[in-house]
Amino acid sequence: MSFLEVSDLKKYFPVQHGLLEQLTTRHLSFVRAVDSVSFALNKGDIFGLVGESGSGKTTTGRLTIGLVKPTSGSIKLGGVDIPGLSGTELRNMRRRMQIIFQDPTASLSPKLTVGDAVADALKLLEGLDNASAKEEVIKMFEYVGLSPAAELYGRYPGNLSGGQKQRVVIARALITSPEYVVADEPVAMVDVSVRAQILDVMRGMHEKLGLTYLFITHDLAVAKYLCNRVGIMYLGKIAEQGDTKEIFRIPLHPYTQALLAAVPVPDPSAKRDKKIPHGEIPDAINPPPGCRFNPRCPYATDVCRTEEPPLRAVDGAHPTHLVACHWAEKFL
């Protein structure tokens, strides 16, 4: 049995209408943020969810740790049914699962010192007293590269750089030694110069604690550096998933090919085939019929516009390499 099992997961957010529209219509509209998503993580996996903004990555991550209730579907972490947990049970599970938020400034209270912000998790979930919690936090600050740790403990978020705040958020997520961590774009808000340092910290903690990561990013290059498996999301669905090496070696979905074409290469003279999709992401309230990528796909045919492709294995590809495309065989 897999450590994390997500099956046919859906999350539809109701659209808020104006008062007049609410009185004159009974039709309810929904944003299909996550629409029939399934995947599984083994213990110790670093699974990357990759896609453009609005693809449903962050909502999927929050669903897996109970921050958002699903419309339907199953989420099991270590055999525990996450949506079925009561408030007290979910709070107890917080020791085992945590999240690294994308925006460290927004996720840290300006009224709390960063040391207290991290220590609160130990006090609430582990029952430590102030002195013991502070000692553990200083150790964690040192491990994630916050130095001098004792001095930074008493500072407020406004007195730290973006990179330092991101390390604080990572420290807060890891301080209770969780088994599962959702990392939501953890390097998107920091300078390029410190991204590699942050990723190395996360990799080091993965090796030290045996963590399982759901790593959310829009950057396939970052996913290649850190993740052993990747899922490509588009408009609420997984378009392709498999081992990272296989995805980079043989991308079988046109959307994946477009994302890879956007990854910069360290050779200014290199000529590359830019497979940038035309148009914009369709409306998640009224997604197109058939394959959701068909309005932007250069290979779309009539069947793509009418029949939704299942996520399937392809003859000639690795058996764990799955793709939702009617014409995937042509890319082998």
C-alpha positions, 0 to 999 in steps of 0.5 A, spaced: 500 500 500 502 506 498 503 512 503 499 517 500 493 515 496 489 520 492 483 517 488 478 521 483 479 527 487 474 533 486 474 540 488 468 544 486 468 551 488 461 555 488 461 561 484 458 567 488 453 571 484 450 578 485 443 578 489 439 579 482 442 573 479 441 569 485 434 571 485 432 570 478 436 563 476 437 557 480 443 554 476 449 554 480 456 555 477 462 552 480 470 553 478 472 546 477 479 547 481 480 539 481 477 534 477 478 527 478 485 527 480 488 520 482 496 519 484 500 515 489 506 516 493 510 511 496 514 513 503 520 517 501 518 520 494 518 527 492 513 528 487 512 534 483 506 537 481 507 542 475 503 546 471 501 554 470 497 558 475 490 556 475 492 548 474 489 546 481 496 544 484 495 548 490 488 546 491 490 539 490 496 540 495 491 543 501 486 537 500 491 532 501 492 535 508 485 537 510 486 544 509 480 544 504 474 539 504 474 535 497 467 535 494 468 528 493 474 523 492 478 519 497 485 521 500 489 516 505 495 518 508 498 512 512 492 508 511 488 514 515 482 517 511 483 525 511 477 527 509 473 523 514 477 526 520 474 530 526 477 537 528 480 534 534 483 528 530 485 532 524 489 536 529 493 530 532 494 528 525 498 535 524 504 532 527 505 527 521 503 532 515 505 540 514 505 545 509 510 550 506 506 556 504 508 560 498 508 567 500 513 567 507 511 574 508 503 572 508 504 566 512 508 569 518 504 574 523 508 581 523 506 581 531 510 574 533 517 574 533 519 568 528 522 564 534 515 564 537 512 563 530 516 556 530 516 554 537 508 555 537 508 548 533 512 545 539 508 547 544 501 546 541 502 539 538 508 536 542 507 540 549 514 543 550 515 548 555 518 555 553 525 553 554 525 546 551 521 549 545 526 555 544 532 550 544 529 546 539 527 552 534 534 554 535 537 547 533 532 547 527 534 555 525 541 552 525 540 546 520 536 550 515 541 556 515 539 561 519 545 564 523 546 567 528 540 562 530 539 565 537 539 572 535 534 571 529 530 567 534 527 574 537 527 578 530 520 580 527 519 578 520 519 585 517 527 585 520 528 579 515 530 578 508 525 574 503 530 568 503 531 568 511 523 568 512 522 562 507 527 558 511 523 560 517 517 557 514 521 551 512 523 550 519 516 551 522 513 546 517 519 541 519 520 542 527 515 537 529 518 532 524 512 530 520 512 524 515 509 528 509 510 535 507 506 539 502 511 544 499 507 550 495 512 553 490 517 554 496 522 558 492 518 562 488 518 568 492 526 568 493 532 571 489 535 566 484 541 566 488 538 563 494 534 558 490 539 552 490 540 553 497 533 553 499 532 546 495 539 543 498 536 545 505 529 541 503 533 535 500 538 535 506 531 534 511 528 529 506 534 525 507 535 526 514 528 525 516 525 520 511 520 525 509 515 524 503 514 531 499 508 533 495 512 539 491 508 544 487 512 548 482 511 551 475 518 550 473 520 543 470 527 545 471 526 545 479 522 539 479 528 535 475 533 538 480 529 535 486 523 530 484 524 523 483 517 523 480 512 528 476 505 529 475 503 535 470 497 538 471 492 542 467 486 545 468 484 541 474 486 534 471 493 530 471 495 530 463 501 526 464 505 523 470 511 518 471 518 518 473 522 525 472 527 522 468 522 518 463 518 525 463 524 529 461 526 523 456 520 522 452 514 527 454 508 524 451 503 530 452 503 536 448 502 540 454 508 537 457 512 538 451 511 546 451 513 546 458 519 543 457 520 548 451 520 553 456 526 551 460 532 555 459 538 552 457 545 555 458 547 555 451 545 562 448 547 559 441 542 553 442 536 553 437 530 550 440 523 549 437 519 553 441 512 549 442 509 555 446 501 554 446 497 559 443 491 562 446 490 562 454 487 557 459 480 556 458 475 558 463 475 553 469 467 554 470 466 552 463 472 547 461 472 545 454 469 538 452 474 532 450 481 534 452 482 540 456 488 542 452 485 541 445 483 549 444 491 550 445 494 544 442 497 544 435 495 536 434 488 536 436 483 533 432 475 531 432 476 526 437 480 530 442 474 535 442 469 530 443 472 525 447 476 526 454 482 521 454 483 517 460 490 517 464 493 511 461 500 507 460 502 507 452 505 501 449 513 502 448 513 507 454 515 505 461 509 502 464 509 507 470 509 513 465 502 515 464 499 520 459 492 523 458 492 524 450 489 520 444 495 521 440 501 519 445 503 514 441 506 518 435 511 522 440 514 515 442 
